[in-house]
Amino acid sequence: MKLAPNRFTRALASGEKQLGLWISLCSPFAVEVTGPAGFDWALIDMEHSPNDYMTVMGQLQGFADTGTTPIVRPEWNNPVIVKRLLDLGARGLLFPMIQTVKEAEQAVASTRYPPHGTRGVSGAMRANKFGRVTDYVARVEDETTVLLQLESAAAVARAEEIGAVAGVSGIFFGPADIAADIGKLGKPMDPEVWDLIRPAAKKLMAMGVPVGTLVLDPDFAAELLNEGFSFVACGSDVSLLAKASDTLLAKVKDRLS
């Protein structure tokens, strides 16, 4: 049995635009609802949701029969967390709050087996179908997506250095935290935030480094993709459910006599 190719990693490398959805409901059932929509990738969030290893595993199972590549965001750049998520079968990781080249190198190293990194070795795990995938060790590094999230003005200023680290598949800009860092808390769409992000993104694009982000405005998501962003999440399961619920209630109330 051979390791299945990572469609998302290959799409980024070939310059294909990738539309994504943020997943925070911690439910395999919710994944079964959103998965067939056809997003290219989905971000299973452990940083800002009550996800744990078991709920993440259920969501990975839910995405298995779809064309969507699930990427997991661990709660921190921690090699123990990374090891467990990769063993569970995560095809890619989004590392939060990367500030320096050293932290970027640590993130990449945690996804690699020795002598190239620090990932612990397990012979039988979900990721290699419990020992049945015969080329897992040989190919997993090439098939694992490693995304690094920049979330401060200082990190954005180092975007080119961080993006140049060997093994990095792409750089993700976090507008909400960047906004907070520059005194614009709660204003991720503020022009000053994007005045920081856009020039850094263009420099990375010129280097051939795929660039991504999350925005909840579909028109702006399309605008960024047309500008050269490679992977953009254009919504979240939580926000979609909340907004649809509010809209439905408001519409009915407005029509009551």
N, C-alpha and C positions, 0 to 999 in steps of 0.2 A: 504494500500500500504506500502511495506517495503523498507528500504534503501538498494540499491544494494551494494553488496560487492565490496571493492576496491581490484582489482586483483593485482595491483602493491604492495600495502602494504603487502598483504598476501604472494606474491612471495618473497619479501625481507625477511619476517619472516621465510620462509621455505627454504631459501638458494638458490633459483632459480636465474640463471643468467638473467639479464634484459638489453636488448639492447635498446638504446634511440636515439632520434633525437632532435636537438636544433631547435626551431621554432622562427624566428625573423621577418618574412615578414608581420606580423600583419594582415593577410588576411584569412577569413574563406574559400575562394576559394583555396588558397594555401594549407590549411589544407586538403581540399577534394582531392587535388592532392597527398599529402604525406601520409595521413592517411591510405589508403588501402595497403600501402607497408607492413604493419604488424609489425612495431616496437612495443616493449612492453610498452614503455613510451615515452612521448614527453615533452619537456620543453618549455612552452610558456613564453618568456622572456619579462619582463617589465623594467628590469634594464638598458639594453643596446639596447633598440629598442623603437620606438615611440608608443608602445602599450598603450591603455587606457582601462578603464573598459568595454566600449562597444565593442572594438575590441577583448578583451579577451573573452567576453561572446560569440561572434560569433565564435571564434575558439573552445571554449568548445562545442558549438553546433555542430561544424563540426566534432569533434572527437567522438561524442555521438554514432554514428552508426558503430564505428570501435572497434577493440580489443585493441586499444592503450589507456593507461591511461595518460591523460594530467596533468602535474604538472606545477604550475605557480610560476615564480620567481618574487616576488614583488620588487619594486625599493629599499625598505629598510625594516628593522625590525621594523615595525610600526603597532601597534595594530588596528588602524583605517583602514589602507590598508588591513590588514589581514581579518578583520571582513567583509569588503565589498567583497573581493574575495571568502571567504567561503560562504557568502550568495549567490553569483553568481553561486556557484556549483563547485568550484575548489575542486578536490578530494585530492590534496596535494599541499604543498608549499615548495619551496627551498629558505631559508632565506640567503641573501648575507652577507658577511663580518661579520661573528660571531667571536668575539675575546675572549670572556670570558664566564665562566660558568653563570654569571649573565645574559648576553645577550642571552645565550641559554635558560635559564629558562624563560626569557621574551618572547622569540619566542614561546615556547611551551604553555605558559599561554595564549597567544593571540589566540590560536586555541581551547581553552577549555572554556566552560561556567562556571560561578560561581556555586559552591564554589571552583572549581578546577582551575579556570583561570579568564580571564578578557573579554572574548568575549561577546559582546552585543547580546541580544536576540531579534529575529524577528520571529513572528508567521507564516508569509506567505512570502516565498521567493523562488527563483528558486531552491535552494539547496534541499528544502523539498517539491518540486512540489506544492508550494503555499499552504502548510498546509496539503497536502494529505498523506505525508509519516509519518505514525503514530509512528514509532520507531526512528525517526531522532535524537531527543535529547538523547535518551538512547544509541545509537550506533555510533554516528558520530565521537566521539573521537577515537574509535578503528579502524574506517575505513578511517581516515585522515592521509595521509603521511606527516611527519614532517622531512624535510631534512635540515641540517645546513651546510653552505658553509664556509670552512676555507681558507683564502686567504692571510695569512701572516706567516712569520716564527714563530712569537710569538704564533699565533693561532695553528699552527701545533704542537708546543711544548706542547700545552694544549689539544691535541686531545683526550687523554684518559679521562680527566676530563669532557670535553664537551660532548663526546660520552656517558658518564655514566649518563647524565641528564635524568631523567624519562620522557618518552614520545617522545624521539628522535627515529625516524625510521631509520636514517642513516646519515652518514657524507660524505660530498662531498668536494673533494679537487679541488681548483681553480688554475691550474698551471700557467695561464697567470699572475694573480696578485701575486702569490707567487714568480714567476720569477722577476717581477718588484720590489718586496720588498727586494730581495737579490741582486739587481743590475744587473739583467739579463732581463731588459725590452725588450719585443718583442721576447723572447726566451723561450717559455713555454716547449719546448722539451729538453732544456739543461740538461745534466746529473746531474748537481748540484741541479736542481729543484726536480728531481725524487729521488735523494739521500736523500732529506728531506721527500718527500711524502711517499716513499715505507716503511721505517721503522715504521712511524706513522700508516700507513695503516695496517701493519701486527699486530701491537699491538691492534688496534681496532678489527681486524678479530679474534684475540685470545680471545677478550672479547665477541665475538658474535655480534658485531655491524656491520651492512652492510656498505660497503664503495663504493663510486662512484666518477666519474669525467667526464670531457669532453676532448676528443682528436680528432683531425681531420685525424689521420692516422689509417686506418682500421686494419692494421696488429698489431699496438701497442694496439689498443682497444681490440683485441682478446687476445693479450699477457697478458694484465691486468686482463681480465676476467678469464683467465686460472690460473693466480696467486692467485685468490681469491677475486678480486673486484666483487661486486654484481651487480652494475648498472653503465653502461658506455654509455655515448652518443658518437657516433662514427662519427658524422657529423652534419652539420647545413643546413637548407634550403637555407640560403643566400649564404653560401660557395659553395654548390652544384650548384646553379644557376649561380654564378659568374664564377666558374671554367669551367662548361659546355659551357657557352657562349664564354669564352676566347679560349677554345680548339677548338670549332667549327669554329670560325673565323680564327684562326691560320691555321687549316687544309686546309681550302679553299684557303686562301692566298698563302700557300706553293705550291699549285697546279696550280696557275695562271701562264700563259706563258708571 
